[in-house]
Amino acid sequence: MPAPFDAVIFDLDGTLIDTEALCNLAGVEACANLGLPVSLAFFESLAGIDDRTRARLIEEHTGSPVEFGAFLAEWDTLCTERFRQGIPIKPGAREILDRLADAGLPLALATSSRRGPAEEKLEFTGLRRHFRTVVTFDDVAAPKPAPDAYLLAAERLGVAPRRCLAFEDSETGARSAHAAGLTVVQVPDLHPTKGAHAHHVAPSLLEGAALAGLLPA
């Protein structure tokens, strides 16, 4: 029986690593330090989007100008402080990466994070070795929900998008992968989903892999 997919592309934050809660708390603190009071619920609503769009939405929400460089510097500093205390790995993440590596499937990462923070998180968690290529916000003209990140990851792997499986947690990310023509497994993180852009919705990575026929149930 032929393999259902020739490659697998993962999102990072909220999918493989449990950084969303850490970064949201750091983001609220960064905003407060810059005189931009926002609630945790508001910052959580920005999940999955790129930093420039996030800064613009904070500006619209607070009615105060956001100096992009200062915001990123403050947020990065506070995130790194939390990362150094340990980044939780999502249940099943190490197992699925090891099993796919053993099966010889090429793996890629497609993230809305900038290159520096993405590589930092991969270093702290020891996950970098699993991926043949890492596509970040800095590598594409249009970030998620545009399909660019997934299209570039598939191109770098040399695999047609329709032969790739994507794992995502957010609506923004699932929309991106779906638009690129991938089969999408969505494993919701902080927010429930109706799976409008997903072929499979699962409570965990391993269950999602089983639903997609990637791994045995």
C-alpha positions, 0 to 999 in steps of 0.5 A: 500500500503506497504511503499517504504522504511524501512529507510532513510540515509542522507549525511550531508554536502551539503545535509542537511546543507550548509557547503560546501561553508563555508568549501571551503573558510576556506580550501583555507585560511588554505592552504594559511596559510600553504604556499599551495596556491590553488584556490577556484575552485580547493578546490571546486573540492574536494567535497565529498572525505575524508580528507586524499585523499583531503590532497594528492590531494592538495600535488599533485596540489601544488607540496609541502608536506602537513603535514596532522595533521597541515592541519586538525588543521588549517582547523578545526579551521577556519571552527569552526569560521565560524560555530559559526556564524551560519550554514545554513540549506538546504531548506526543511531539517528540514521539511523532517526530522520532517515528516519522524520522525512523520512517524516512519521511522528510520534515519541515517547519513553517512558522509565523515566528521570525528567524531569530526567535524560531531558531532560539525555541528550536535550540532550547527544545532540541527539536531542530535536528528533525527538520530538513528546512525551517521556513519563517516569517522572514522567508516569505513575502506574505505570512500566514494565512497566505499559503507562502510558508507552506508552498516554500517549505514543500518546494524546499523539500522537493515534494508537491503540496498535495503530497504533504501533510500539515499539522497546525493549531490555529485557524490562521495556520490551518487556513494557510496550509489548506490554501497551499493545497496540503492535507491539514490536521488541526490540533487546537491549542488555546481556542476550540475550532470548528475545523473550517480549514482542516481535513482532520481535527484531533485532540493530540498530534498522535491522534491526528496522525492516525486520523490522517493515516500517517501512523497506525492508530 
